[in-house]
Amino acid sequence: DALGIKVAKWKRWTREFLPPDPLSGQQSGYARNFNIKDAFHVYLAGYLVGTMSFSIPQARQIMSDLYPSLKQRGYHVLHANGLSDTQKFFWVLIHQREDESFGYVESPETDASQTMALASQLLSEFLSTSGFLNARIISISALYRHFLNRINP
């Protein structure tokens, strides 16, 4: 409810994007408990599907591809005491190649004063040299802040 997602949709996304919960079977009577890492994983994957119009298999692939970066930047920690720095800016440009695979351009890991200049340079170089069919940009940091604000107002 806090995330503004209907329960049926959340359950479907959970089944699609997380492994089965060993403690709560489909008819066990126990509800699945989510840690921060799993809840944000489902939220981000669901956002890719529900808002950015990727298919579920595409979202699975994107989440798999982005996992190392998400983990490195602190978006896949188990508990609230190890959360990512909510002041850092992290975006990802997701582009589809002619062979239907995905490529990614990530914002550089810099302090706030350098982020905009480096990001502009990175995007300019990419756009002038790449022959992509389409691209979508997602601000992981903004989505993460929104997620945290919704679950803990």
C-alpha positions in Angstrom: 0.0 0.0 0.0 2.8 2.4 0.9 4.3 2.1 -2.5 1.0 2.6 -4.3 1.1 -0.8 -6.0 -1.8 -3.2 -5.9 -1.2 -6.4 -4.0 -1.9 -8.6 -7.0 0.7 -6.8 -9.1 3.3 -6.8 -6.3 2.8 -10.6 -5.8 3.2 -11.1 -9.6 6.4 -9.0 -9.7 7.7 -10.9 -6.6 7.2 -14.2 -8.3 8.8 -13.0 -11.5 11.8 -11.2 -10.0 12.7 -13.0 -6.8 13.5 -16.7 -6.1 10.9 -18.6 -4.2 10.8 -17.9 -0.4 11.6 -21.2 1.4 9.6 -20.1 4.4 6.4 -19.2 2.7 4.9 -21.6 0.2 1.9 -20.7 -1.9 -0.5 -22.2 0.6 1.6 -22.2 3.8 -0.3 -19.4 5.5 2.9 -17.4 6.0 3.4 -14.1 4.4 6.7 -13.4 2.7 8.9 -10.9 4.5 10.9 -8.4 2.5 14.3 -6.9 3.4 15.3 -3.6 1.9 17.4 -5.3 -0.9 14.6 -7.6 -2.1 11.9 -4.9 -1.8 13.9 -2.4 -3.9 14.8 -5.1 -6.4 11.1 -5.9 -7.0 10.2 -2.2 -7.0 12.9 -1.3 -9.6 12.1 -4.4 -11.8 8.4 -3.5 -11.6 9.1 0.0 -12.5 11.0 -1.2 -15.6 7.9 -3.2 -16.6 5.0 -1.0 -15.4 6.3 2.5 -16.2 9.1 2.0 -18.8 7.2 -0.7 -20.8 9.9 -3.3 -20.8 8.7 -6.9 -20.9 9.3 -9.1 -17.9 12.1 -11.1 -19.7 13.7 -7.8 -20.7 13.4 -6.5 -17.1 15.0 -9.7 -15.8 17.9 -9.2 -18.2 18.3 -5.6 -17.3 18.3 -6.3 -13.6 20.8 -9.1 -14.1 23.1 -6.8 -16.1 22.8 -4.0 -13.7 23.3 -6.1 -10.5 27.0 -5.5 -10.2 26.6 -1.7 -10.5 23.6 -1.7 -8.1 25.5 -3.7 -5.6 28.7 -1.6 -5.9 26.8 1.6 -5.3 24.9 0.3 -2.3 21.4 -0.4 -3.8 21.5 -4.1 -2.9 22.2 -4.2 0.8 20.1 -6.3 3.2 19.4 -3.8 6.0 18.7 -0.1 6.4 22.0 0.6 8.2 24.0 0.0 5.0 21.9 1.9 2.5 23.3 3.8 -0.4 24.1 7.4 0.0 20.8 9.1 -0.9 22.7 12.3 -1.9 24.6 10.6 -4.8 23.2 10.8 -8.3 23.0 7.6 -10.3 21.3 7.2 -13.6 21.5 4.6 -16.3 20.8 5.0 -20.0 19.4 1.7 -21.4 19.7 1.3 -25.1 18.6 -1.5 -27.4 21.1 -2.7 -30.0 20.2 -3.9 -33.4 20.5 -7.5 -32.2 17.9 -6.8 -29.5 20.4 -7.0 -26.7 20.8 -4.2 -24.3 23.7 -1.8 -23.7 24.1 0.6 -20.8 25.7 3.9 -20.1 25.9 4.7 -16.4 26.5 8.0 -14.7 30.1 8.3 -13.4 30.8 7.8 -9.7 31.9 11.3 -8.8 31.0 13.9 -6.3 28.1 16.2 -7.0 30.1 19.1 -8.4 31.6 16.9 -11.1 28.6 14.8 -11.9 26.7 17.1 -14.3 29.8 18.0 -16.4 31.0 14.4 -16.7 27.4 13.1 -17.4 27.0 15.6 -20.2 30.3 14.7 -21.7 29.6 11.0 -21.4 26.1 11.3 -23.0 27.4 13.6 -25.8 30.1 11.1 -26.7 27.7 8.2 -26.6 25.0 9.9 -28.7 27.5 11.0 -31.3 29.2 7.7 -31.7 26.6 5.0 -31.1 24.0 3.7 -33.6 21.3 2.7 -31.2 17.6 2.1 -32.1 16.1 3.5 -28.9 17.1 4.5 -25.4 15.5 5.1 -22.1 17.1 6.8 -19.1 16.2 5.9 -15.5 17.4 7.8 -12.4 18.1 5.0 -10.0 19.0 7.4 -7.2 15.7 9.3 -7.6 13.7 6.1 -7.7 15.5 4.8 -4.7 14.8 8.0 -2.7 11.1 7.8 -3.8 11.0 4.2 -2.6 12.5 5.0 0.8 10.2 8.0 1.3 7.2 5.8 0.5 8.1 2.9 2.8 9.3 5.2 5.7 7.5 8.6 5.5 
